[in-house]
Amino acid sequence: MVYMAGLVFAVGGFNGSLRVRTVDSYDPVKDQWTSVANMRDRRSTLGAAVLNGLLYAVGGFDGSTGNFLLSFLHCWLSSVEAYNIKSNEWFHVAPMNTRRSSVGVAVVGGLLYAVGGYDGASRQCLSTVECYSATANEWTYIAEMSTRRSGAGVGVLNNLLYAVGGHDGPLVRKSVEVYDPATNTWRQVADMNMCRRNAGVCAVNGLLYVVGGDDGSCNLASVEYYNPTTDKWTVVSSCMSTGRSYAGVTVIDKPL
């Protein structure tokens, strides 16, 4: 889920039987949902972000079935596509170097980052990270995280890229690390209060919020935020009414 041109976009996902190509946009002024053009590829557990006025859908899982070789080649996606709101069209751009489902995606300094995930080939969660330059139409590996993270929440605060929680096999993490593009280095910051994977992340008023997710046994309704000045996480006093994993979270300009 992303916010672009005054609209909220819900991209791809799983409808209970199929991974979908559909995309819907929400107009907060009209309080109305509208379908837009379908993606080229079916995608669940994808990452999405906005770069230079285009909406990018990155990686994911397409749910292909068949023999092992076919499944290996097609289920976990390296493909990336972009949506032009003016023409209402999706088009493919350069694929990532690594297939990634449950990938965290964000934009910092004019580059699109794909963080961790699961590639389906090594049968392991990933610590690798790569970034995309729209000018060069090219993906480049950057420094790896200190730990493997699939389903990590990814957010940007003060031009730094945060990788929050996630899991490595059965181990669900509460640890958090932050990437500085200026030095191409990752460093650890304070742990969250709870282990979380597949949580939504967004930055509001200088704080980084982590919404829901699951701890490996149940979906979480709790929300907590990180203050980079104090290097502390604080649990929000009120929880959501429903525990939510794979929740889409975005920040909008409040309509008048």
Disulfide bonds with the S-S distance in Angstrom:
none
